[in-house]
Amino acid sequence: MTGNVVLLGFALAGVPGLSITKSFLALAAFMTGAVAGGRMATHAGSPESDRWVVRAFFFESLLLLVSAAVSLGVAEGGSRGVLTAAAMGLRNAVIRKLAVPDLTTTVLTMTITD
């Protein structure tokens, strides 16, 4: 997402060939995925239960599978970039909640996830 923020800034500054819409949609989809992952983590139930993690990774896999199908022309629908961004937002929210040491992402991406 750091790249999308940079590209959005360049597009807003008027650099030709860059799309404000695409960068904004990717950021919005990422944040939507992060919110979904955060809500899954919030309503996780008992700390010993890892069901929510399995459910979150299932939805991430589903989003990536549909994205791949759209990319290959097997399925029609939303933009594969938007689907992938939503999957990555979901993943980052889960990683944030799990708080595994040494499993980090970029500072800006984690800030957006927060």
Phi and psi restraints in degrees (range 20) as a CNS / XPLOR table:
assign (resid 1 and name C) (resid 2 and name N)
       (resid 2 and name CA) (resid 2 and name C) 1.0 -57.5 20.0 2
assign (resid 2 and name N) (resid 2 and name CA)
       (resid 2 and name C) (resid 3 and name N) 1.0 -43.6 20.0 2
assign (resid 2 and name C) (resid 3 and name N)
       (resid 3 and name CA) (resid 3 and name C) 1.0 -62.5 20.0 2
assign (resid 3 and name N) (resid 3 and name CA)
       (resid 3 and name C) (resid 4 and name N) 1.0 -39.3 20.0 2
assign (resid 3 and name C) (resid 4 and name N)
       (resid 4 and name CA) (resid 4 and name C) 1.0 -66.1 20.0 2
assign (resid 4 and name N) (resid 4 and name CA)
       (resid 4 and name C) (resid 5 and name N) 1.0 -36.2 20.0 2
assign (resid 4 and name C) (resid 5 and name N)
       (resid 5 and name CA) (resid 5 and name C) 1.0 -65.7 20.0 2
assign (resid 5 and name N) (resid 5 and name CA)
       (resid 5 and name C) (resid 6 and name N) 1.0 -43.4 20.0 2
assign (resid 5 and name C) (resid 6 and name N)
       (resid 6 and name CA) (resid 6 and name C) 1.0 -64.2 20.0 2
assign (resid 6 and name N) (resid 6 and name CA)
       (resid 6 and name C) (resid 7 and name N) 1.0 -47.7 20.0 2
assign (resid 6 and name C) (resid 7 and name N)
       (resid 7 and name CA) (resid 7 and name C) 1.0 -62.3 20.0 2
assign (resid 7 and name N) (resid 7 and name CA)
       (resid 7 and name C) (resid 8 and name N) 1.0 -37.7 20.0 2
assign (resid 7 and name C) (resid 8 and name N)
       (resid 8 and name CA) (resid 8 and name C) 1.0 -62.9 20.0 2
assign (resid 8 and name N) (resid 8 and name CA)
       (resid 8 and name C) (resid 9 and name N) 1.0 -42.6 20.0 2
assign (resid 8 and name C) (resid 9 and name N)
       (resid 9 and name CA) (resid 9 and name C) 1.0 -61.1 20.0 2
assign (resid 9 and name N) (resid 9 and name CA)
       (resid 9 and name C) (resid 10 and name N) 1.0 -45.2 20.0 2
assign (resid 9 and name C) (resid 10 and name N)
       (resid 10 and name CA) (resid 10 and name C) 1.0 -63.9 20.0 2
assign (resid 10 and name N) (resid 10 and name CA)
       (resid 10 and name C) (resid 11 and name N) 1.0 -41.6 20.0 2
assign (resid 10 and name C) (resid 11 and name N)
       (resid 11 and name CA) (resid 11 and name C) 1.0 -64.0 20.0 2
assign (resid 11 and name N) (resid 11 and name CA)
       (resid 11 and name C) (resid 12 and name N) 1.0 -41.1 20.0 2
assign (resid 11 and name C) (resid 12 and name N)
       (resid 12 and name CA) (resid 12 and name C) 1.0 -65.3 20.0 2
assign (resid 12 and name N) (resid 12 and name CA)
       (resid 12 and name C) (resid 13 and name N) 1.0 -29.0 20.0 2
assign (resid 12 and name C) (resid 13 and name N)
       (resid 13 and name CA) (resid 13 and name C) 1.0 -79.1 20.0 2
assign (resid 13 and name N) (resid 13 and name CA)
       (resid 13 and name C) (resid 14 and name N) 1.0 -6.6 20.0 2
assign (resid 13 and name C) (resid 14 and name N)
       (resid 14 and name CA) (resid 14 and name C) 1.0 95.9 20.0 2
assign (resid 14 and name N) (resid 14 and name CA)
       (resid 14 and name C) (resid 15 and name N) 1.0 15.7 20.0 2
assign (resid 14 and name C) (resid 15 and name N)
       (resid 15 and name CA) (resid 15 and name C) 1.0 -65.7 20.0 2
assign (resid 15 and name N) (resid 15 and name CA)
       (resid 15 and name C) (resid 16 and name N) 1.0 125.8 20.0 2
assign (resid 15 and name C) (resid 16 and name N)
       (resid 16 and name CA) (resid 16 and name C) 1.0 -68.1 20.0 2
assign (resid 16 and name N) (resid 16 and name CA)
       (resid 16 and name C) (resid 17 and name N) 1.0 147.7 20.0 2
assign (resid 16 and name C) (resid 17 and name N)
       (resid 17 and name CA) (resid 17 and name C) 1.0 88.9 20.0 2
assign (resid 17 and name N) (resid 17 and name CA)
       (resid 17 and name C) (resid 18 and name N) 1.0 -2.1 20.0 2
assign (resid 17 and name C) (resid 18 and name N)
       (resid 18 and name CA) (resid 18 and name C) 1.0 -109.4 20.0 2
assign (resid 18 and name N) (resid 18 and name CA)
       (resid 18 and name C) (resid 19 and name N) 1.0 144.4 20.0 2
assign (resid 18 and name C) (resid 19 and name N)
       (resid 19 and name CA) (resid 19 and name C) 1.0 -108.3 20.0 2
assign (resid 19 and name N) (resid 19 and name CA)
       (resid 19 and name C) (resid 20 and name N) 1.0 120.8 20.0 2
assign (resid 19 and name C) (resid 20 and name N)
       (resid 20 and name CA) (resid 20 and name C) 1.0 -64.1 20.0 2
assign (resid 20 and name N) (resid 20 and name CA)
       (resid 20 and name C) (resid 21 and name N) 1.0 -43.2 20.0 2
assign (resid 20 and name C) (resid 21 and name N)
       (resid 21 and name CA) (resid 21 and name C) 1.0 -61.1 20.0 2
assign (resid 21 and name N) (resid 21 and name CA)
       (resid 21 and name C) (resid 22 and name N) 1.0 -47.8 20.0 2
assign (resid 21 and name C) (resid 22 and name N)
       (resid 22 and name CA) (resid 22 and name C) 1.0 -63.6 20.0 2
assign (resid 22 and name N) (resid 22 and name CA)
       (resid 22 and name C) (resid 23 and name N) 1.0 -44.8 20.0 2
assign (resid 22 and name C) (resid 23 and name N)
       (resid 23 and name CA) (resid 23 and name C) 1.0 -65.9 20.0 2
assign (resid 23 and name N) (resid 23 and name CA)
       (resid 23 and name C) (resid 24 and name N) 1.0 -41.9 20.0 2
assign (resid 23 and name C) (resid 24 and name N)
       (resid 24 and name CA) (resid 24 and name C) 1.0 -65.0 20.0 2
assign (resid 24 and name N) (resid 24 and name CA)
       (resid 24 and name C) (resid 25 and name N) 1.0 -42.6 20.0 2
assign (resid 24 and name C) (resid 25 and name N)
       (resid 25 and name CA) (resid 25 and name C) 1.0 -62.9 20.0 2
assign (resid 25 and name N) (resid 25 and name CA)
       (resid 25 and name C) (resid 26 and name N) 1.0 -40.1 20.0 2
assign (resid 25 and name C) (resid 26 and name N)
       (resid 26 and name CA) (resid 26 and name C) 1.0 -62.4 20.0 2
assign (resid 26 and name N) (resid 26 and name CA)
       (resid 26 and name C) (resid 27 and name N) 1.0 -44.1 20.0 2
assign (resid 26 and name C) (resid 27 and name N)
       (resid 27 and name CA) (resid 27 and name C) 1.0 -64.3 20.0 2
assign (resid 27 and name N) (resid 27 and name CA)
       (resid 27 and name C) (resid 28 and name N) 1.0 -42.7 20.0 2
assign (resid 27 and name C) (resid 28 and name N)
       (resid 28 and name CA) (resid 28 and name C) 1.0 -64.7 20.0 2
assign (resid 28 and name N) (resid 28 and name CA)
       (resid 28 and name C) (resid 29 and name N) 1.0 -41.0 20.0 2
assign (resid 28 and name C) (resid 29 and name N)
       (resid 29 and name CA) (resid 29 and name C) 1.0 -65.9 20.0 2
assign (resid 29 and name N) (resid 29 and name CA)
       (resid 29 and name C) (resid 30 and name N) 1.0 -40.9 20.0 2
assign (resid 29 and name C) (resid 30 and name N)
       (resid 30 and name CA) (resid 30 and name C) 1.0 -60.1 20.0 2
assign (resid 30 and name N) (resid 30 and name CA)
       (resid 30 and name C) (resid 31 and name N) 1.0 -46.5 20.0 2
assign (resid 30 and name C) (resid 31 and name N)
       (resid 31 and name CA) (resid 31 and name C) 1.0 -65.0 20.0 2
assign (resid 31 and name N) (resid 31 and name CA)
       (resid 31 and name C) (resid 32 and name N) 1.0 -36.1 20.0 2
assign (resid 31 and name C) (resid 32 and name N)
       (resid 32 and name CA) (resid 32 and name C) 1.0 -62.9 20.0 2
assign (resid 32 and name N) (resid 32 and name CA)
       (resid 32 and name C) (resid 33 and name N) 1.0 -45.0 20.0 2
assign (resid 32 and name C) (resid 33 and name N)
       (resid 33 and name CA) (resid 33 and name C) 1.0 -62.7 20.0 2
assign (resid 33 and name N) (resid 33 and name CA)
       (resid 33 and name C) (resid 34 and name N) 1.0 -39.7 20.0 2
assign (resid 33 and name C) (resid 34 and name N)
       (resid 34 and name CA) (resid 34 and name C) 1.0 -65.2 20.0 2
assign (resid 34 and name N) (resid 34 and name CA)
       (resid 34 and name C) (resid 35 and name N) 1.0 -40.3 20.0 2
assign (resid 34 and name C) (resid 35 and name N)
       (resid 35 and name CA) (resid 35 and name C) 1.0 -64.0 20.0 2
assign (resid 35 and name N) (resid 35 and name CA)
       (resid 35 and name C) (resid 36 and name N) 1.0 -44.2 20.0 2
assign (resid 35 and name C) (resid 36 and name N)
       (resid 36 and name CA) (resid 36 and name C) 1.0 -61.1 20.0 2
assign (resid 36 and name N) (resid 36 and name CA)
       (resid 36 and name C) (resid 37 and name N) 1.0 -44.7 20.0 2
assign (resid 36 and name C) (resid 37 and name N)
       (resid 37 and name CA) (resid 37 and name C) 1.0 -64.9 20.0 2
assign (resid 37 and name N) (resid 37 and name CA)
       (resid 37 and name C) (resid 38 and name N) 1.0 -39.1 20.0 2
assign (resid 37 and name C) (resid 38 and name N)
       (resid 38 and name CA) (resid 38 and name C) 1.0 -64.2 20.0 2
assign (resid 38 and name N) (resid 38 and name CA)
       (resid 38 and name C) (resid 39 and name N) 1.0 -39.3 20.0 2
assign (resid 38 and name C) (resid 39 and name N)
       (resid 39 and name CA) (resid 39 and name C) 1.0 -68.4 20.0 2
assign (resid 39 and name N) (resid 39 and name CA)
       (resid 39 and name C) (resid 40 and name N) 1.0 -37.8 20.0 2
assign (resid 39 and name C) (resid 40 and name N)
       (resid 40 and name CA) (resid 40 and name C) 1.0 -60.6 20.0 2
assign (resid 40 and name N) (resid 40 and name CA)
       (resid 40 and name C) (resid 41 and name N) 1.0 -42.9 20.0 2
assign (resid 40 and name C) (resid 41 and name N)
       (resid 41 and name CA) (resid 41 and name C) 1.0 -68.1 20.0 2
assign (resid 41 and name N) (resid 41 and name CA)
       (resid 41 and name C) (resid 42 and name N) 1.0 -37.0 20.0 2
assign (resid 41 and name C) (resid 42 and name N)
       (resid 42 and name CA) (resid 42 and name C) 1.0 -66.9 20.0 2
assign (resid 42 and name N) (resid 42 and name CA)
       (resid 42 and name C) (resid 43 and name N) 1.0 -38.1 20.0 2
assign (resid 42 and name C) (resid 43 and name N)
       (resid 43 and name CA) (resid 43 and name C) 1.0 -98.2 20.0 2
assign (resid 43 and name N) (resid 43 and name CA)
       (resid 43 and name C) (resid 44 and name N) 1.0 32.6 20.0 2
assign (resid 43 and name C) (resid 44 and name N)
       (resid 44 and name CA) (resid 44 and name C) 1.0 -71.9 20.0 2
assign (resid 44 and name N) (resid 44 and name CA)
       (resid 44 and name C) (resid 45 and name N) 1.0 -21.9 20.0 2
assign (resid 44 and name C) (resid 45 and name N)
       (resid 45 and name CA) (resid 45 and name C) 1.0 88.2 20.0 2
assign (resid 45 and name N) (resid 45 and name CA)
       (resid 45 and name C) (resid 46 and name N) 1.0 -142.4 20.0 2
assign (resid 45 and name C) (resid 46 and name N)
       (resid 46 and name CA) (resid 46 and name C) 1.0 -70.1 20.0 2
assign (resid 46 and name N) (resid 46 and name CA)
       (resid 46 and name C) (resid 47 and name N) 1.0 145.2 20.0 2
assign (resid 46 and name C) (resid 47 and name N)
       (resid 47 and name CA) (resid 47 and name C) 1.0 -61.0 20.0 2
assign (resid 47 and name N) (resid 47 and name CA)
       (resid 47 and name C) (resid 48 and name N) 1.0 -26.7 20.0 2
assign (resid 47 and name C) (resid 48 and name N)
       (resid 48 and name CA) (resid 48 and name C) 1.0 -75.9 20.0 2
assign (resid 48 and name N) (resid 48 and name CA)
       (resid 48 and name C) (resid 49 and name N) 1.0 -21.4 20.0 2
assign (resid 48 and name C) (resid 49 and name N)
       (resid 49 and name CA) (resid 49 and name C) 1.0 -80.5 20.0 2
assign (resid 49 and name N) (resid 49 and name CA)
       (resid 49 and name C) (resid 50 and name N) 1.0 128.8 20.0 2
assign (resid 49 and name C) (resid 50 and name N)
       (resid 50 and name CA) (resid 50 and name C) 1.0 -107.9 20.0 2
assign (resid 50 and name N) (resid 50 and name CA)
       (resid 50 and name C) (resid 51 and name N) 1.0 16.5 20.0 2
assign (resid 50 and name C) (resid 51 and name N)
       (resid 51 and name CA) (resid 51 and name C) 1.0 -57.6 20.0 2
assign (resid 51 and name N) (resid 51 and name CA)
       (resid 51 and name C) (resid 52 and name N) 1.0 -40.8 20.0 2
assign (resid 51 and name C) (resid 52 and name N)
       (resid 52 and name CA) (resid 52 and name C) 1.0 -63.3 20.0 2
assign (resid 52 and name N) (resid 52 and name CA)
       (resid 52 and name C) (resid 53 and name N) 1.0 -34.2 20.0 2
assign (resid 52 and name C) (resid 53 and name N)
       (resid 53 and name CA) (resid 53 and name C) 1.0 -67.5 20.0 2
assign (resid 53 and name N) (resid 53 and name CA)
       (resid 53 and name C) (resid 54 and name N) 1.0 -43.9 20.0 2
assign (resid 53 and name C) (resid 54 and name N)
       (resid 54 and name CA) (resid 54 and name C) 1.0 -61.5 20.0 2
assign (resid 54 and name N) (resid 54 and name CA)
       (resid 54 and name C) (resid 55 and name N) 1.0 -43.6 20.0 2
assign (resid 54 and name C) (resid 55 and name N)
       (resid 55 and name CA) (resid 55 and name C) 1.0 -63.3 20.0 2
assign (resid 55 and name N) (resid 55 and name CA)
       (resid 55 and name C) (resid 56 and name N) 1.0 -43.5 20.0 2
assign (resid 55 and name C) (resid 56 and name N)
       (resid 56 and name CA) (resid 56 and name C) 1.0 -63.4 20.0 2
assign (resid 56 and name N) (resid 56 and name CA)
       (resid 56 and name C) (resid 57 and name N) 1.0 -45.1 20.0 2
assign (resid 56 and name C) (resid 57 and name N)
       (resid 57 and name CA) (resid 57 and name C) 1.0 -69.5 20.0 2
assign (resid 57 and name N) (resid 57 and name CA)
       (resid 57 and name C) (resid 58 and name N) 1.0 -29.0 20.0 2
assign (resid 57 and name C) (resid 58 and name N)
       (resid 58 and name CA) (resid 58 and name C) 1.0 -62.5 20.0 2
assign (resid 58 and name N) (resid 58 and name CA)
       (resid 58 and name C) (resid 59 and name N) 1.0 -48.7 20.0 2
assign (resid 58 and name C) (resid 59 and name N)
       (resid 59 and name CA) (resid 59 and name C) 1.0 -64.9 20.0 2
assign (resid 59 and name N) (resid 59 and name CA)
       (resid 59 and name C) (resid 60 and name N) 1.0 -37.1 20.0 2
assign (resid 59 and name C) (resid 60 and name N)
       (resid 60 and name CA) (resid 60 and name C) 1.0 -61.7 20.0 2
assign (resid 60 and name N) (resid 60 and name CA)
       (resid 60 and name C) (resid 61 and name N) 1.0 -46.9 20.0 2
assign (resid 60 and name C) (resid 61 and name N)
       (resid 61 and name CA) (resid 61 and name C) 1.0 -61.1 20.0 2
assign (resid 61 and name N) (resid 61 and name CA)
       (resid 61 and name C) (resid 62 and name N) 1.0 -41.0 20.0 2
assign (resid 61 and name C) (resid 62 and name N)
       (resid 62 and name CA) (resid 62 and name C) 1.0 -62.1 20.0 2
assign (resid 62 and name N) (resid 62 and name CA)
       (resid 62 and name C) (resid 63 and name N) 1.0 -45.6 20.0 2
assign (resid 62 and name C) (resid 63 and name N)
       (resid 63 and name CA) (resid 63 and name C) 1.0 -60.7 20.0 2
assign (resid 63 and name N) (resid 63 and name CA)
       (resid 63 and name C) (resid 64 and name N) 1.0 -41.9 20.0 2
assign (resid 63 and name C) (resid 64 and name N)
       (resid 64 and name CA) (resid 64 and name C) 1.0 -69.6 20.0 2
assign (resid 64 and name N) (resid 64 and name CA)
       (resid 64 and name C) (resid 65 and name N) 1.0 -35.2 20.0 2
assign (resid 64 and name C) (resid 65 and name N)
       (resid 65 and name CA) (resid 65 and name C) 1.0 -65.4 20.0 2
assign (resid 65 and name N) (resid 65 and name CA)
       (resid 65 and name C) (resid 66 and name N) 1.0 -45.2 20.0 2
assign (resid 65 and name C) (resid 66 and name N)
       (resid 66 and name CA) (resid 66 and name C) 1.0 -64.5 20.0 2
assign (resid 66 and name N) (resid 66 and name CA)
       (resid 66 and name C) (resid 67 and name N) 1.0 -40.0 20.0 2
assign (resid 66 and name C) (resid 67 and name N)
       (resid 67 and name CA) (resid 67 and name C) 1.0 -60.1 20.0 2
assign (resid 67 and name N) (resid 67 and name CA)
       (resid 67 and name C) (resid 68 and name N) 1.0 -43.4 20.0 2
assign (resid 67 and name C) (resid 68 and name N)
       (resid 68 and name CA) (resid 68 and name C) 1.0 -64.9 20.0 2
assign (resid 68 and name N) (resid 68 and name CA)
       (resid 68 and name C) (resid 69 and name N) 1.0 -41.1 20.0 2
assign (resid 68 and name C) (resid 69 and name N)
       (resid 69 and name CA) (resid 69 and name C) 1.0 -63.0 20.0 2
assign (resid 69 and name N) (resid 69 and name CA)
       (resid 69 and name C) (resid 70 and name N) 1.0 -41.9 20.0 2
assign (resid 69 and name C) (resid 70 and name N)
       (resid 70 and name CA) (resid 70 and name C) 1.0 -64.1 20.0 2
assign (resid 70 and name N) (resid 70 and name CA)
       (resid 70 and name C) (resid 71 and name N) 1.0 -42.2 20.0 2
assign (resid 70 and name C) (resid 71 and name N)
       (resid 71 and name CA) (resid 71 and name C) 1.0 -63.6 20.0 2
assign (resid 71 and name N) (resid 71 and name CA)
       (resid 71 and name C) (resid 72 and name N) 1.0 -37.4 20.0 2
assign (resid 71 and name C) (resid 72 and name N)
       (resid 72 and name CA) (resid 72 and name C) 1.0 -84.0 20.0 2
assign (resid 72 and name N) (resid 72 and name CA)
       (resid 72 and name C) (resid 73 and name N) 1.0 -5.5 20.0 2
assign (resid 72 and name C) (resid 73 and name N)
       (resid 73 and name CA) (resid 73 and name C) 1.0 83.3 20.0 2
assign (resid 73 and name N) (resid 73 and name CA)
       (resid 73 and name C) (resid 74 and name N) 1.0 7.8 20.0 2
assign (resid 73 and name C) (resid 74 and name N)
       (resid 74 and name CA) (resid 74 and name C) 1.0 -74.6 20.0 2
assign (resid 74 and name N) (resid 74 and name CA)
       (resid 74 and name C) (resid 75 and name N) 1.0 -33.8 20.0 2
assign (resid 74 and name C) (resid 75 and name N)
       (resid 75 and name CA) (resid 75 and name C) 1.0 -128.0 20.0 2
assign (resid 75 and name N) (resid 75 and name CA)
       (resid 75 and name C) (resid 76 and name N) 1.0 154.3 20.0 2
assign (resid 75 and name C) (resid 76 and name N)
       (resid 76 and name CA) (resid 76 and name C) 1.0 -110.0 20.0 2
assign (resid 76 and name N) (resid 76 and name CA)
       (resid 76 and name C) (resid 77 and name N) 1.0 157.5 20.0 2
assign (resid 76 and name C) (resid 77 and name N)
       (resid 77 and name CA) (resid 77 and name C) 1.0 151.1 20.0 2
assign (resid 77 and name N) (resid 77 and name CA)
       (resid 77 and name C) (resid 78 and name N) 1.0 -146.9 20.0 2
assign (resid 77 and name C) (resid 78 and name N)
       (resid 78 and name CA) (resid 78 and name C) 1.0 -64.1 20.0 2
assign (resid 78 and name N) (resid 78 and name CA)
       (resid 78 and name C) (resid 79 and name N) 1.0 168.9 20.0 2
assign (resid 78 and name C) (resid 79 and name N)
       (resid 79 and name CA) (resid 79 and name C) 1.0 -65.0 20.0 2
assign (resid 79 and name N) (resid 79 and name CA)
       (resid 79 and name C) (resid 80 and name N) 1.0 135.7 20.0 2
assign (resid 79 and name C) (resid 80 and name N)
       (resid 80 and name CA) (resid 80 and name C) 1.0 -64.0 20.0 2
assign (resid 80 and name N) (resid 80 and name CA)
       (resid 80 and name C) (resid 81 and name N) 1.0 -29.0 20.0 2
assign (resid 80 and name C) (resid 81 and name N)
       (resid 81 and name CA) (resid 81 and name C) 1.0 -65.7 20.0 2
assign (resid 81 and name N) (resid 81 and name CA)
       (resid 81 and name C) (resid 82 and name N) 1.0 -39.9 20.0 2
assign (resid 81 and name C) (resid 82 and name N)
       (resid 82 and name CA) (resid 82 and name C) 1.0 -67.5 20.0 2
assign (resid 82 and name N) (resid 82 and name CA)
       (resid 82 and name C) (resid 83 and name N) 1.0 -43.0 20.0 2
assign (resid 82 and name C) (resid 83 and name N)
       (resid 83 and name CA) (resid 83 and name C) 1.0 -64.1 20.0 2
assign (resid 83 and name N) (resid 83 and name CA)
       (resid 83 and name C) (resid 84 and name N) 1.0 -42.2 20.0 2
assign (resid 83 and name C) (resid 84 and name N)
       (resid 84 and name CA) (resid 84 and name C) 1.0 -66.3 20.0 2
assign (resid 84 and name N) (resid 84 and name CA)
       (resid 84 and name C) (resid 85 and name N) 1.0 -41.5 20.0 2
assign (resid 84 and name C) (resid 85 and name N)
       (resid 85 and name CA) (resid 85 and name C) 1.0 -62.5 20.0 2
assign (resid 85 and name N) (resid 85 and name CA)
       (resid 85 and name C) (resid 86 and name N) 1.0 -40.8 20.0 2
assign (resid 85 and name C) (resid 86 and name N)
       (resid 86 and name CA) (resid 86 and name C) 1.0 -63.0 20.0 2
assign (resid 86 and name N) (resid 86 and name CA)
       (resid 86 and name C) (resid 87 and name N) 1.0 -41.5 20.0 2
assign (resid 86 and name C) (resid 87 and name N)
       (resid 87 and name CA) (resid 87 and name C) 1.0 -62.4 20.0 2
assign (resid 87 and name N) (resid 87 and name CA)
       (resid 87 and name C) (resid 88 and name N) 1.0 -41.0 20.0 2
assign (resid 87 and name C) (resid 88 and name N)
       (resid 88 and name CA) (resid 88 and name C) 1.0 -69.1 20.0 2
assign (resid 88 and name N) (resid 88 and name CA)
       (resid 88 and name C) (resid 89 and name N) 1.0 -35.9 20.0 2
assign (resid 88 and name C) (resid 89 and name N)
       (resid 89 and name CA) (resid 89 and name C) 1.0 -63.1 20.0 2
assign (resid 89 and name N) (resid 89 and name CA)
       (resid 89 and name C) (resid 90 and name N) 1.0 -43.3 20.0 2
assign (resid 89 and name C) (resid 90 and name N)
       (resid 90 and name CA) (resid 90 and name C) 1.0 -60.3 20.0 2
assign (resid 90 and name N) (resid 90 and name CA)
       (resid 90 and name C) (resid 91 and name N) 1.0 -45.8 20.0 2
assign (resid 90 and name C) (resid 91 and name N)
       (resid 91 and name CA) (resid 91 and name C) 1.0 -61.5 20.0 2
assign (resid 91 and name N) (resid 91 and name CA)
       (resid 91 and name C) (resid 92 and name N) 1.0 -45.7 20.0 2
assign (resid 91 and name C) (resid 92 and name N)
       (resid 92 and name CA) (resid 92 and name C) 1.0 -63.3 20.0 2
assign (resid 92 and name N) (resid 92 and name CA)
       (resid 92 and name C) (resid 93 and name N) 1.0 -37.1 20.0 2
assign (resid 92 and name C) (resid 93 and name N)
       (resid 93 and name CA) (resid 93 and name C) 1.0 -64.7 20.0 2
assign (resid 93 and name N) (resid 93 and name CA)
       (resid 93 and name C) (resid 94 and name N) 1.0 -40.3 20.0 2
assign (resid 93 and name C) (resid 94 and name N)
       (resid 94 and name CA) (resid 94 and name C) 1.0 -66.5 20.0 2
assign (resid 94 and name N) (resid 94 and name CA)
       (resid 94 and name C) (resid 95 and name N) 1.0 -45.3 20.0 2
assign (resid 94 and name C) (resid 95 and name N)
       (resid 95 and name CA) (resid 95 and name C) 1.0 -61.2 20.0 2
assign (resid 95 and name N) (resid 95 and name CA)
       (resid 95 and name C) (resid 96 and name N) 1.0 -40.4 20.0 2
assign (resid 95 and name C) (resid 96 and name N)
       (resid 96 and name CA) (resid 96 and name C) 1.0 -61.3 20.0 2
assign (resid 96 and name N) (resid 96 and name CA)
       (resid 96 and name C) (resid 97 and name N) 1.0 -43.9 20.0 2
assign (resid 96 and name C) (resid 97 and name N)
       (resid 97 and name CA) (resid 97 and name C) 1.0 -68.5 20.0 2
assign (resid 97 and name N) (resid 97 and name CA)
       (resid 97 and name C) (resid 98 and name N) 1.0 -39.0 20.0 2
assign (resid 97 and name C) (resid 98 and name N)
       (resid 98 and name CA) (resid 98 and name C) 1.0 -68.7 20.0 2
assign (resid 98 and name N) (resid 98 and name CA)
       (resid 98 and name C) (resid 99 and name N) 1.0 -28.3 20.0 2
assign (resid 98 and name C) (resid 99 and name N)
       (resid 99 and name CA) (resid 99 and name C) 1.0 51.2 20.0 2
assign (resid 99 and name N) (resid 99 and name CA)
       (resid 99 and name C) (resid 100 and name N) 1.0 48.3 20.0 2
assign (resid 99 and name C) (resid 100 and name N)
       (resid 100 and name CA) (resid 100 and name C) 1.0 -75.7 20.0 2
assign (resid 100 and name N) (resid 100 and name CA)
       (resid 100 and name C) (resid 101 and name N) 1.0 125.0 20.0 2
assign (resid 100 and name C) (resid 101 and name N)
       (resid 101 and name CA) (resid 101 and name C) 1.0 -59.8 20.0 2
assign (resid 101 and name N) (resid 101 and name CA)
       (resid 101 and name C) (resid 102 and name N) 1.0 143.6 20.0 2
assign (resid 101 and name C) (resid 102 and name N)
       (resid 102 and name CA) (resid 102 and name C) 1.0 67.4 20.0 2
assign (resid 102 and name N) (resid 102 and name CA)
       (resid 102 and name C) (resid 103 and name N) 1.0 10.9 20.0 2
assign (resid 102 and name C) (resid 103 and name N)
       (resid 103 and name CA) (resid 103 and name C) 1.0 -109.6 20.0 2
assign (resid 103 and name N) (resid 103 and name CA)
       (resid 103 and name C) (resid 104 and name N) 1.0 87.0 20.0 2
assign (resid 103 and name C) (resid 104 and name N)
       (resid 104 and name CA) (resid 104 and name C) 1.0 -115.9 20.0 2
assign (resid 104 and name N) (resid 104 and name CA)
       (resid 104 and name C) (resid 105 and name N) 1.0 169.8 20.0 2
assign (resid 104 and name C) (resid 105 and name N)
       (resid 105 and name CA) (resid 105 and name C) 1.0 -136.2 20.0 2
assign (resid 105 and name N) (resid 105 and name CA)
       (resid 105 and name C) (resid 106 and name N) 1.0 -179.3 20.0 2
assign (resid 105 and name C) (resid 106 and name N)
       (resid 106 and name CA) (resid 106 and name C) 1.0 -65.4 20.0 2
assign (resid 106 and name N) (resid 106 and name CA)
       (resid 106 and name C) (resid 107 and name N) 1.0 154.8 20.0 2
assign (resid 106 and name C) (resid 107 and name N)
       (resid 107 and name CA) (resid 107 and name C) 1.0 -62.5 20.0 2
assign (resid 107 and name N) (resid 107 and name CA)
       (resid 107 and name C) (resid 108 and name N) 1.0 -44.4 20.0 2
assign (resid 107 and name C) (resid 108 and name N)
       (resid 108 and name CA) (resid 108 and name C) 1.0 -66.7 20.0 2
assign (resid 108 and name N) (resid 108 and name CA)
       (resid 108 and name C) (resid 109 and name N) 1.0 -42.0 20.0 2
assign (resid 108 and name C) (resid 109 and name N)
       (resid 109 and name CA) (resid 109 and name C) 1.0 -61.2 20.0 2
assign (resid 109 and name N) (resid 109 and name CA)
       (resid 109 and name C) (resid 110 and name N) 1.0 -43.2 20.0 2
assign (resid 109 and name C) (resid 110 and name N)
       (resid 110 and name CA) (resid 110 and name C) 1.0 -68.3 20.0 2
assign (resid 110 and name N) (resid 110 and name CA)
       (resid 110 and name C) (resid 111 and name N) 1.0 -32.8 20.0 2
assign (resid 110 and name C) (resid 111 and name N)
       (resid 111 and name CA) (resid 111 and name C) 1.0 -64.9 20.0 2
assign (resid 111 and name N) (resid 111 and name CA)
       (resid 111 and name C) (resid 112 and name N) 1.0 -42.8 20.0 2
assign (resid 111 and name C) (resid 112 and name N)
       (resid 112 and name CA) (resid 112 and name C) 1.0 -63.6 20.0 2
assign (resid 112 and name N) (resid 112 and name CA)
       (resid 112 and name C) (resid 113 and name N) 1.0 -40.4 20.0 2
assign (resid 112 and name C) (resid 113 and name N)
       (resid 113 and name CA) (resid 113 and name C) 1.0 -61.8 20.0 2
assign (resid 113 and name N) (resid 113 and name CA)
       (resid 113 and name C) (resid 114 and name N) 1.0 -43.0 20.0 2
